[in-house]
Amino acid sequence: MDISTQRTAPPPVPPSAEQKRAARGATRPGDRIFLGLSRGSGILVLAIMAAIAGFLTYRAVLALGNNEANFFTSFDWNPSGNPPEFGIAVLVYGTVVSSVIAMVIAVPVSVGIALFITHYAPRRLGGPIAYVIDLLAAVPSIVYGLWGALVLVPHMDGLYGWLNDYLGWTGIFEWNGGAGRSLFTVGILLALMILPIITSVSREVFRQAPQMHQEAALALGATRWEVIRMAVLPFGRSGVISASMLGLGRALGETMAVAMILSSSFDINASLLDPGGGTFAQNIASKFNEASEMGRDALIASGLVLFVITLLVNGGARLIIARRKEYSGANA
């Protein structure tokens, strides 16, 4: 064939002015309105966060300027004294320990419930169980607190005695026969409160696991547990982490239920079963109404620390999820 007779490709047509405007952004009025609302909503959230941080920082600086004790290591809380002395060592310890206990109990149980509902239970049984679990998330904190104070605390003696008999030698679970108003009881109650959140999110993540991966594993002779271990859990790992961080956020900031159970005192006990201790939210709720101006500034300073801890926890969760993008649903 003569090369001169071959057809050449037509030159590319330059984009029209309408196409250029469409590539730059929204052109229709509805698109522009939606873009503005979306952008404004994002900016508003950042502005609210900045306003909260600014207010907390301003009031905290006023309190810390008059504090005569080390704010991070002092065990005292007397902001109305002369001179004022207050610290958050007990509050940090109580908040972190009770939240860790709650997570250690709630996360494995929640993941197990989610797996049972999605992969083991028949549909007529899994539906009602999921409904009941979701319903627990709507129970008010005050109801959990009343149940904990009237039912859970009086019935903790048996568990405390068992822990003392078999694990008392560690010192962490040594029990001297006191009331069950301890950080350990608080952790159990917080576990019950965050369990519905973690279960609900984990259940929905596990339902999105690629069916082809599961069928391929079954075709290769894998058991149901091996399918879950190789196809479902890796896929839902980032979702479980996100669910756990949501639960941890509630555990860190829970107020009324903790205030109704914990026998508040500014002491750090070696045993988790001894009454006493305190958390940030519980301390703010119990002392704010009776506090002086200086006392309220001190409570706001402790609230700033809780605010920072929450941001750090969520930031850490985002980093963990970002490192496991290969397990996300978008990449499955």
Steps between C-alpha positions, in 0.01 A plus 500: 500500500622847416588688812372821348150356478480411871271714706653702777327549834310826523656763724353518851211739536577768761251509789226752477457784745210311664718194549776713652256653747367154587853375562575796727195452718124493528302682229138437585341704780416188697861380477633836614259510792590146607873577466462811712300320769747211513798730518330719759413198714861385501625847588235531773612177666861619501393839635301340784795277591732801498256700714475219755877462513545876534248530783647205691853628454414852616328386818769240565774761479319710762484202736854375443640848557381485863568131564772438758520123438624299203195468277605167351639317803317638804247278681324797663187676381445820697464786251311712755781482755746771585715447302313289241643153446363248254626228267369239259717196579212312663258600223733386221558169673131436567387600151762293320470191724120485492496550122764232444303253714188581299678449168663173607158362590283657230705462180535118495139452609373748240699341218375156605138616502542668161650184349226284650226721357653524152647151449358250745149592617202424276327808366194463719726497808764748387244772427349517851844481663624788286189700587549449873869593479417818309230581755757496779675796337188711557489438875584825686815517709301571815319167460831318470618686807194403704532137395868504585450654843199287602576168329858473381685638803324281763566186294872554438614330822512154342713614206723707724551204733590271209749752361653544844535124552668426169657830392535688827872418512554747216385790715285631217203281600551498875172556683458596863125455517393855420202610294511438127513868408835475328654569162460134411123518546494822302690328219246216489211745480674702229554177306126437502437855381743495207425143394197596280702761310791269421270210417280701264786647297695172491190310388445730204868479404501120509190491281694686231774236479534388135284193446729377223794482742296295744371265231852455364628405845216250544572354158860439608379302799516764771280463805262777603744627761784499245281701263438755774868510595632533144226694317273679747723622783774647275235683299328639810809582703496874431126510565542327835771751592267786410219345703734453794605865488135607501445287808816632662383855443182430693690322776739793543221754526234307692375702796179412681538123511853532637398765754225275635730201553848625581590585859692812407827576674828653390709191559667252268462147635724215393200267487226552244249358749549766768236774517611844391649678206342739255461589132501831316132500410386373840707763682366784285139389541520453875686822585393757241184630670670552836828635363616857534620703202850366550365149547310517173809618317688202648226263385513655153877446498442132571240497223765636262721201582210263428440686172864450399495132600191445284664670202815292544299178518309582183815611323672176595205303369516685168870417468434132571222489241714683243772238538246224430336640188549168324229356724244771434180432309600740223801290415338157539 
